[in-house]
Amino acid sequence: MIPASSTLFRRSQSFGPWNKQEDPGRVLIIRLHAIGDVAITFPCSNSLRTLFPEAQIDFLTSEPCADLVGAMTIFDHVHVFPRTDSRSSRLVHALKWGSTIRKHRYDVVIDLQRNLVSRMIRRAAQPQAWGEFDRFSAKAAGDRVLETFHGTGFPQIEPLYQIKLQGALLARARQLLEENGWDAKTALVVLNPAGLFASRNWPIQNYAYLGKLWREREEVKFVLLGTDRIREKAELLQREFDGGMINLTGRTTLAEALGILQFVKIIISEDSGLMHMAWVSGVPTLALFGSTRHEWSQPVGAHTLLLHSGDLPCGGCMDSQCRYGDVHCLTRYTPEFVLQKARELSMPARHHETPFL
């Protein structure tokens, strides 16, 4: 439920569309956090770069996401907003950044955050055109990002999932894989048991059995990425797969993880930032959503498949613990079923070329 205090803010979404005959010369995109939400902006930003190849396109984000944004060849410059937990400090930084941003004389500001900080910065920038993100509609975030670009005056924009990364980053990603046992031929499959709460976790034993079944049918090597938060699960799967896994949990930057995703055949993932990083790159993505409200966070595109809880009376409950104690919205999906769907999803032609260097 949306708090009553946010009702006015919800209604006040605004646009000042670009209506000039000439192309904009300078564009700023704002998305401060979080990792998955920042990643969701990339396909439309990529399309904007294709539409206006000569424009200066910059991005303003927070410190934890700067490494991820900097991995792109889309953006000319990444502005980094300081990380702070203090509301008063954020507002002070917003005033300072507003003054700094104004000096860049951006023609267009696309605010994909739409909170008090981003709005202060956008207004201080005094762009000729702007657009603001719809934070509250029950639509996929990727679709709402697209609507924001359209509302800003660029109806030609369509998501482009062929994301181009820095060449040195791709080389480093391949090096990490090869140093940890990849022969550059065997298909790579990312498993990502990284749902934040117990109500978003597919049983780890299911991942183990899924891997066993998969290896019986074809030669694959599994990859685990992400933070130390899933280290225990990663070590369990590493023992189960006995040499059939590359465990890079806690050993990559965000940018390196994004680079590694460009080499994989498919990702099987719970709701997490890494899942969003994969599908926005065009990687076939099978997502497992438990208590998550799927209509907000679902991956979009023909290269994705979402198994969610929306068909159940308790679906999308957003509770951290299952009220029934069995997370049946996820446990009902068997390893056999997930494997079948994953192999079907990964069989069509890839939506992006694997960047073998």
MORANOR-V609235 format. One record per residue. N is the residue number from 1. OMEGA is omega in degrees with one decimal (none if undefined). Layout:
{{N | OMEGA} {N | OMEGA}}
This chain:
{{1 | 178.7} {2 | -179.8} {3 | -178.8} {4 | -178.0} {5 | -178.2} {6 | -174.8} {7 | 179.9} {8 | -179.7} {9 | 179.6} {10 | -177.5} {11 | -168.3} {12 | 174.0} {13 | -174.5} {14 | 176.7} {15 | 169.0} {16 | -168.3} {17 | 173.2} {18 | -176.1} {19 | 179.0} {20 | 178.2} {21 | -178.6} {22 | 177.9} {23 | 174.3} {24 | -179.3} {25 | -176.8} {26 | -178.5} {27 | 173.8} {28 | 174.4} {29 | -178.9} {30 | 165.2} {31 | -171.5} {32 | -176.5} {33 | -9.1} {34 | -172.7} {35 | -179.1} {36 | -179.3} {37 | 175.4} {38 | -179.3} {39 | -177.3} {40 | 179.9} {41 | -169.9} {42 | -177.1} {43 | 178.6} {44 | 175.3} {45 | 177.5} {46 | 177.9} {47 | 178.1} {48 | 177.8} {49 | 178.2} {50 | -178.8} {51 | -178.3} {52 | -173.6} {53 | -177.7} {54 | -176.9} {55 | 168.3} {56 | -179.6} {57 | -177.8} {58 | -176.7} {59 | 174.8} {60 | -179.6} {61 | 179.9} {62 | -175.6} {63 | -176.9} {64 | -175.3} {65 | -173.5} {66 | 179.6} {67 | -179.8} {68 | -179.4} {69 | -179.2} {70 | 177.8} {71 | -176.2} {72 | 165.8} {73 | -177.5} {74 | -165.9} {75 | 178.5} {76 | -178.5} {77 | 177.5} {78 | 172.9} {79 | -174.9} {80 | 178.8} {81 | -175.9} {82 | 178.0} {83 | 178.0} {84 | 178.2} {85 | -177.2} {86 | 179.8} {87 | -179.6} {88 | 178.3} {89 | 177.6} {90 | -179.4} {91 | 176.2} {92 | 178.4} {93 | 178.4} {94 | 177.9} {95 | 179.7} {96 | -178.4} {97 | 176.6} {98 | 178.5} {99 | 179.4} {100 | -177.8} {101 | -179.0} {102 | -178.6} {103 | 179.3} {104 | 174.7} {105 | 179.4} {106 | 174.9} {107 | -174.7} {108 | 170.9} {109 | 178.4} {110 | -175.2} {111 | -179.2} {112 | 174.1} {113 | -178.3} {114 | 166.4} {115 | -175.1} {116 | -178.5} {117 | -177.3} {118 | 179.5} {119 | 176.1} {120 | -178.9} {121 | -179.6} {122 | -179.4} {123 | 178.8} {124 | -179.5} {125 | 179.3} {126 | 179.7} {127 | 175.6} {128 | 179.9} {129 | -179.8} {130 | 173.1} {131 | -178.0} {132 | -177.3} {133 | 173.9} {134 | -174.3} {135 | -163.8} {136 | -177.9} {137 | 179.8} {138 | 178.2} {139 | 176.6} {140 | -178.7} {141 | 178.2} {142 | 177.7} {143 | 179.2} {144 | 173.8} {145 | 179.6} {146 | 179.1} {147 | 178.8} {148 | 177.1} {149 | 178.5} {150 | -178.7} {151 | 178.9} {152 | 176.2} {153 | -177.8} {154 | -176.9} {155 | 179.5} {156 | -175.4} {157 | 168.5} {158 | -176.1} {159 | 173.9} {160 | -174.6} {161 | 176.6} {162 | -176.2} {163 | 177.7} {164 | 179.1} {165 | 176.6} {166 | -176.8} {167 | -179.9} {168 | 178.8} {169 | 178.5} {170 | 177.9} {171 | 178.4} {172 | 179.4} {173 | 178.6} {174 | 178.7} {175 | 179.3} {176 | 179.6} {177 | -177.3} {178 | 177.5} {179 | -178.1} {180 | 167.2} {181 | 179.0} {182 | -179.4} {183 | 179.3} {184 | 178.5} {185 | -176.9} {186 | 178.8} {187 | 179.7} {188 | 178.0} {189 | 177.3} {190 | 170.1} {191 | -173.1} {192 | 179.3} {193 | -166.7} {194 | 175.6} {195 | -171.1} {196 | -176.3} {197 | 177.6} {198 | -179.0} {199 | 179.0} {200 | -175.3} {201 | 166.8} {202 | -174.5} {203 | -178.1} {204 | 176.9} {205 | 176.9} {206 | 175.9} {207 | -179.6} {208 | -179.0} {209 | 174.9} {210 | 178.8} {211 | 178.7} {212 | -180.0} {213 | -177.4} {214 | -177.5} {215 | 175.3} {216 | -174.9} {217 | 179.9} {218 | 179.6} {219 | 177.6} {220 | 173.0} {221 | -176.5} {222 | -179.6} {223 | 171.6} {224 | 178.6} {225 | 174.7} {226 | -172.5} {227 | 178.1} {228 | -179.8} {229 | 180.0} {230 | -176.1} {231 | -178.3} {232 | 177.6} {233 | -179.7} {234 | -179.9} {235 | 176.6} {236 | -179.8} {237 | 178.5} {238 | 177.3} {239 | -178.8} {240 | -172.4} {241 | 169.3} {242 | 177.8} {243 | -178.6} {244 | -176.2} {245 | 170.6} {246 | -175.9} {247 | -179.8} {248 | 179.4} {249 | 179.0} {250 | -173.7} {251 | 179.3} {252 | 167.7} {253 | 175.3} {254 | -179.0} {255 | 179.0} {256 | 177.1} {257 | 176.9} {258 | 177.1} {259 | 179.4} {260 | 179.6} {261 | -178.0} {262 | -177.9} {263 | -171.1} {264 | -179.6} {265 | -177.0} {266 | 172.5} {267 | 171.0} {268 | -167.2} {269 | 165.5} {270 | -177.7} {271 | -177.1} {272 | 176.9} {273 | -179.6} {274 | 177.4} {275 | 178.9} {276 | 177.2} {277 | -178.4} {278 | -172.9} {279 | 178.1} {280 | 176.8} {281 | -177.4} {282 | 178.4} {283 | 174.4} {284 | -170.7} {285 | 171.5} {286 | -175.4} {287 | 178.5} {288 | -178.7} {289 | 174.6} {290 | -175.9} {291 | -179.7} {292 | 171.1} {293 | -170.7} {294 | -176.3} {295 | 176.6} {296 | -165.6} {297 | -172.4} {298 | 170.8} {299 | -178.0} {300 | 179.6} {301 | -177.4} {302 | -178.5} {303 | -178.4} {304 | 172.9} {305 | -178.7} {306 | 171.4} {307 | -170.0} {308 | -174.7} {309 | -171.3} {310 | 179.8} {311 | -177.5} {312 | 177.5} {313 | -179.1} {314 | -173.9} {315 | 179.7} {316 | -173.9} {317 | -178.7} {318 | 176.2} {319 | 178.5} {320 | 177.1} {321 | 179.4} {322 | -178.0} {323 | 179.2} {324 | 175.1} {325 | -175.9} {326 | -179.0} {327 | -173.2} {328 | 176.0} {329 | 176.9} {330 | -176.2} {331 | 178.0} {332 | 177.3} {333 | -175.8} {334 | 174.9} {335 | 179.0} {336 | -179.8} {337 | -179.5} {338 | 178.4} {339 | 179.2} {340 | -178.4} {341 | -179.8} {342 | -179.7} {343 | 175.6} {344 | -177.5} {345 | -175.5} {346 | -177.9} {347 | 179.8} {348 | 178.6} {349 | -179.4} {350 | 178.8} {351 | 171.8} {352 | -178.7} {353 | 174.1} {354 | -168.7} {355 | 176.3} {356 | -173.3} {357 | none}}
